[in-house]
Amino acid sequence: MSLHIESTEEVLAELKRQRAKSLAAAISVSFLGVALMGLLLYLVNIITAIPEEPAVTVYPMEERRGEDPIKPEITRPQRPSSPHQKSEVRIVVSTATTDVPINNPEIDVEIPSDTFSEGLEFGDNIGFNNGKGPGGYEPDDITLSKRCDLNDRMKRITENGGTPQCEEAVVKSLRWLKKQQNGNGSWGDGQFKASMTGITLLAYLAHCETPLSEEFGENVLKGISFLVDLGMKNPVISEQPGLKEVCYDHAVATYALCEAYTFCKQMDIPSISNLERVVVKAVDRILDAQCPNGGWAYSYNNRINPNIDLSVTGWNVQALKAAEHGGIKPTKGEIRTALRKAAMYCRKNVMPDGKFSYKENGENPRSSLVGVGVLSLQMTGNGSDSAARKGLDWIKNNVKTLEWGKGSGTENVKSNLYMHYYCVQAAMNRGGDVWASYNKAFRDAVLGGQKPDGSFSNNDTGYAECLSGKSKNIYRQCLATLMLETYYRFLPGTGEGTKNS
């Protein structure tokens, strides 16, 4: 016998209500479980994301005899000589996390072939034509981090037409330069130590060697210190402020300090005392020295006079562009305004055949100044001007080969490193067939001119008549090194057909 309960509509309705309540309860429990799990994961994430206490770096300070108010105070990492070292210390808190190259690997490479650069496509309208310059002159952290990572640097070398041997040659050169540094932090001898120190620092900075670098950090720091010290003591960055050629000394030194300032600021490197102060003062001096026609003259005479020339102008344009990139705020004018005036001057120096003249309006045209004129126009945001295009056509059509150590004189286009220092940058900024042909010429010649000890063979460097033997060697070394660093010193721009790094 079985019991049977007859269902009624009321019972069915009650069952439905019960099922609905059960379902709602189950869903609520599920949501609560998910919420609790999410909360737990969030708390775990918060705990793991709490930053560690910043590293505390102790910097020993040398005992001073008498306070020199203009001596730059430098803070940098030092390893204490012993755990019981008794010296006054300054504590600096650093949270820098930048990946700075430490040791470059020894690279086994093949000799570059003559057909390496055939068929290269680099696009058109790259470089300074956007007014900001190639990536190396656009103020963003990506630029610096790219060239500071060895893998990325090697990738950019090969993509832009270089070989692993280019990186090996640069490292060997920097090691040679390290041995040439004077005890006071300068490079060179004679009366142009400021410019020789500046151009050497540019070679180190281009390879992302900073005051924190393992192998070259002390050399870079001492070099910056030397220039800052000069800038604090004198109205210009030079050991001889009254020198006629002080326009070169000051411009090259300012160029280097602006790049050093940018590195310190963008890469969270502990600052060097008085660096920013000297940089602003140095840029002010360049702005104040610009002549009404847009050029610069010997002795920094800022009036229209016969000593205004394109060579002096080129170095001052580079210094101002580096200052603009670093976000320097001068007190005596606007950098962009000065660069526009400089472009007006450069246009007056172009010749119908593409050469640029030493003086405006066609006076003393020189093939060695083509690169100066073109690069200056690119840096001022006028790389598409007809004057720049004429110069680039001349470079493509006339510089077929570069033979190391052949010929002499400033008009010899094969061995004038001053000329090629500018032309290789102008060609790289332009890209396309101009760069493909020029890259093949300069790359193999420069690599072939390096000796086993890292130095480069003697040859005419151009515009070095007033340099002594040691300074000439430094000058030659740095020009060649900077040429090999062109592959990664600047990032491609945003022109059509280019690759964004």
N, C-alpha and C positions, 0 to 999 in steps of 0.2 A: 504494500500500500504506500502510496506516495502522497506527500502533501503538496498542494498546488495553491499558489496565491495569485489571484487574478489581478492583473495590472489595471490600474485606472489611469485616467489622464493626469490626475493630481500626482500620482506616483511617478509617472514618466517625466513630468515637468520637474519634479524634485530631483530625479536622477540626472537630468540635464544640468540642473543648477549645481549639483555636486561635482559633475565632470568638469564644468566650467571653472569651479573654484579650485579643483585639483590642478587643472591645466595652468591656471593663473599662478597658483602657488609654485608649480614646477618652474614656470618661466621666471618668476621672481627670484627663486633660488639660483637659477642658472645665471641670470644677470648679476646677482650679488656675488656669485663665485668669480665671474669674469672681472667684475669691478675690483674685488679684493686682489685677484692675481695681478691686474694692471697696476694697482697701487703698490703692491710689493715690488714689481719690476721697476716702477718709477723710483721708489726709495733706494733700491739697489743701484740704479743708474746715477742718482744724485750722489750717493756715497762714493762711487767710483770716479765721478767727474770732479770731485773736490780737488782743486789744484794743490800740488805739494808746495811746501814752503819754498820760496825762491832760493836758488843756490847763493851762498854767501862767499864771495871771492875776496881773499885778503891780498892787498897790494902793499908790499914793503915800500917804504919811502926812505930815500936817501937822506942822510943827515945834511942839512944845509948850513952853510956859513954865511950868514947875512941873507936877508930875504930880497930876492930880485922880483919886483912886482910885475915885470913883463915876461918872465920866464914861464912858458906854458907848463901847466901842471897836468901830467899825464897819468891816467889810471889804466892799468892793463894787468892781465893775469900774470902772476909770477909763482914759481914753485919755491917755497922756502928752502933755504939751504940745509936747515936742520929743524927738528921739532922744538928746539929750545932757543930758536933765534930771538935775540933781544933787540927789537927795533920798533920804532914808531910805525903804526900801520894805519891805513885808511880803509874803511870797510865800504864796499860798493855792492849793492844788491843788483843782481843781473838775472833776468829771465829770458835771455836770448836763446832761441832754439834754432837759429839758422844753421843749415847744413853747409859748413865751410869745408872745402877740400883740404885734406890733411896730407896724405902722401899720394902722389901720382904714380901709377904703376909703370914699370918698365915695359915698353910696348915693342914687340917684334913687328917690324913693318917691311914692306917691300918698297923698292925704289919706285916712285910714281911714274907711270907710263906716259908717253906723249899723247896718247889718245884718251886720257882719263876724262877730260872735260868735254869731249865731243858729244853733241846731242843733249847737253844740259838745258833745262827749261827753268828759268828763274822768274818769268813774268815781267811785267812792265810797271812803271810808275810806282816803285817802292822807295822806301827810305824817308827822307826828310820832307817829301812833297806835301804831307798832310799838316805841316807846320809844327808837328810835335817831334818829328824825327823818327828814325827806326826805333824799334822797341827799346833799344838801349838808352834812348833819350825821352822815353815816355815814362812819367813818374809812377811806376807801379811795382809792387814787390815781385811780380812774376818775372820781370826782366832780370833782376839780380839773381833770383833763385835758380833760374834756368842756367845761367852761365856758371853758377857756383856748384852745380851738381855735375860730377865727372861724366856720368852716363849721358845726361842731356847735352853736355858740351860736345862729347864725341859724336852724338847723333847729329848735332847741328854742323859740325865740321864736315862730316861725310855728305850730308844733304846739300850743303852749299858748295861742294866741289873740292873739299880738302881731303887729306888722308890722315891716318893715325900718326904718321911721321910728323905732321904739323904740330900736334900736341906734344910729342916727345921733344921736338926742337925748341918749343917755347919753354918747357920745364928746364931743359939744359941751359937755355939762355938766362933764365931767372936765377939759376944757381951760379952762373958766371957773374951776373950782376951783384949777387949777394957778396961775393968775394971782393968786389971793387968799392964797397961803401966805405966812406971815410969815418973816422972815429966820432965826429960830431953829427953823424946821421946824413950827411950830404953825399952826393956823387959828383965826380968830375974834379977839375982843378981850375986854377986861374980865376977869372972874374965872372964866370957864368955858372956858378954852382947852383944857384936857385933854379934856373931853367933845366940844368942837367938832372937835378934832383926831382923836379917836377915831371919831366918826361919819363924818368925811371919809375916813379910812382904810378904813372899812367899804365906802364907795361905790367906792373904788379896788379893793380886794381882791375885791369882788363881780364886778368886770369882769376879774378875774385880772391886775390890774396889781401887780407885785411889785417888789422892789428891783432886779431885773434887766431890767425893762421898758424898752424903748428910749425911749418918749416920756414916761412918768411915773415911771420907776424912781427918779430922784433925789428927786422929791417924796415918794414913798412911804417911801423910806429915811430922809429927814430927819424925816418925821412919826413914824415908829417910834422914831427916836433921841430925839426930844423926849419922848415918853411914857416910854421906858425910863429916861431921865435923871431924870424926876420920880419914877419908881418907886424908883430907887436912893436918892434924897435924902430922900424923905418916907415916912411910914407908909402913905399912900394916894397914888394917882396923881392929884395935884392941885397946883396952885400955891398953894392956900390950904387946907391940911389941916384947919383948924379951922372951915371953912365949914359952915353948916347943910346946904346942898344938896350936900355932898361925896359923898353917896350916889349922885347922878347922875353927877358927874364921874368918880368911880372906876369905877363899873359900866360906863359906855360905853367908857372907855379900856381897861378890862380885856377887854371884849368884842372890841375891835379887836386888842389884842395877842395874844389867844388865837388869832384867825384868822390873824394874821401868823405866829405860831409854827407853826401847822399847815401853812401854805404852805411855810415854810422847811424844815420837816421832811419833808413828803411829796414835795416837788418838788426836793429836793437843792440848795436854794439855800444858798450860803455863809451861815453863821449870823451873827447880830448879837450881839456880846458883851453878856452880862448879860440877854439877852431872856428866856431860860428862867427865870433866877433871879427876875426881876421878875414874870413871869407866875405862878409858883408863889406868890410872896409876895402878889400881888394876889388870887389865888383864895382863899388862906388868910384874907385880910382879909374877903372876902365871906362865907365860911363862918362866921367868928367873929362877924360882925355880924347873922346871922340871928336873929330873935326866936323865942321858944318857940312862938308860934302859926304859924310858918312864913313870915311876911312880913318885910319890911325897913322900917326907919324912917329918918327924917332924922337926920343926925349919926351914923349907924350905931350908934345906941343899941340894944344887943341885948337889952333887956328889954321886957316888955309895956308899951307907953306909947301915948299918943294920936297919935303921929306916924307910926305904921305905916300905910302905904297901898298900894293896888294899883299905882299908877303907879311908885313907887320899886321895888316888887317885880318888875314886869315887866322892867325893865332888868337887874336882878341875875339873874333867871332866864335871860335871854338870854346873859349873860356866863358863867354856869355851864354852860349847854348847849354853848357854844363850847369851853369848857375840857374838858368831857367828850369832845367830838368830837376834840379835839387830843391826847387821852391824857395830859392834865396830871395829875400825882400830887401832890395837896396834902398838907400835913403836919398839918392841923388838922381833919380830918374826911373824910367821903366825899361826893363830889358827888351821887351817886345818892340818898343819904339826904336831903340838903338839898333836892333837887328833889321828892322825895316829900312832904316837909313843906310846901314851897311850894304844891303842888297842894292840900293840905288847906286852906291859907289861901284860895286862889283860889275854891274851892267855896263858901266862906262869903260870898263877895261877889256871887254871882249872884242876880238878882231873878226873880220869877215871869214877868215879861214878856221876859226875856232880857237886859236891861241888867245891867251890873255896877256895884257901888257902890265909891266911893272908899275907904271904910272898911268893915271886915267887918260882917256882920249887917245889911246894908241901909242903912247910913248914907251919905247923899249919892249916890244912884244917878246914873250919867252914861252917856249914849249914847257919849261919847267913849272910854269905858273897856271897851266890849264887846270890841273886838279885842284889847286887852291881856289880858283874862281868858281869852279863847278860845286865843290863841296861847300863853300861859303853860301852860295845861292841855295843849295839844298837845306842847309842848316837854318836858313832864314825863312824857309817855307816857300822857296821860289825855284824848286828843282825842275819845274815844267816850263820855265821861261825859255824864250828863244836863245838867250845867251847861254844858258846851261845846256840846251840841246846841241848847240854848235860845239861847245866844248866836249861833250860826250861823243859826238861824231868824230871829232879830232882824235880823241883817245882810242876809239875803236879802229880808226883807219891808219893811225901812225905808230901806235905802240904794238908792234908785232911780236917782239921778243925782248927779254930782259936778260942780258948777259952779265954775270957777276964780275966786277973788277975790270971791265973793258972800257977804255976811253977815259976822258977827264973833262972837266969844265962843266959849268952849269947848264949848257945846252945839250950835253950828251944824254939822250933819252934812255940809253940802255943802263947806265950805271948811277944815275942821279936818284939816290934814295929819298931825298926830300920830295922830289916830284912824285915818286911812286907811292910814298906814304899817303899823299892826298888822292892820287888817282885810284888806288885800290879801294879806298872808301867811297869815292864818287861812283866807281863802277859797280861796287856791291850795292849801293843804294839804288842805282838805276836798274840793275838786274838784266835779264834778257841776254842778247848776244854780246852786249858790251861787257858784261861780267864774265860770260863764258870764255871769251877770248882773252880777257885780261887775267883772269884767274890762272889759266894755263901758263901764261908767260911769267907771272910773278912768283907763283907757288914753287915751281921747280927750280927757278933761279935762286930764290932765297934759301931754300933747303940745301941746294948744292953749295952755297957759300958759307955754310956753318962748319966750323972745325970741330974736332973731337972734344975739345974742352968747353964747347958751348959758345965760344965767341964767333964772330963773323969776320971773314977775310977783309983785308984793307981794300977799299975802293972809294971812289969819289962819292961823297954824300950830298954835295950841293949846299951852298949857303953856309959853309962851316969854316970860312977863311979865318975868322977871328977866334976860333977855338984852338986850345992847345992840344997836345997829343992825347992826354988821358981823356979829356972831354970829348975829343973827336971820336974816340973808341966807344965811349958811353952813348954818344949821339947816334952813331952808326948802329950800335947794338939795339937800342930802343926803337929806332925806326923800323929795323927788320923785324923785331919781335912784335911790334904793334901791327905790322902788316899781316903776320901769321895769325894774329888774334882777331882779325877782322871777321873771320867766319862766325864767331859767337859774340863778339863785342857788342854788336847791334842786332836786334831782332828785325825780321822783315816787317815792313809796314802793312798797310791794308790795301795795297794796289791790286788791280785786277790780275788774277792768275797767280798770286803769291800764296804761300802757306802761312797761316797764322801760327806762331809758336806759342 
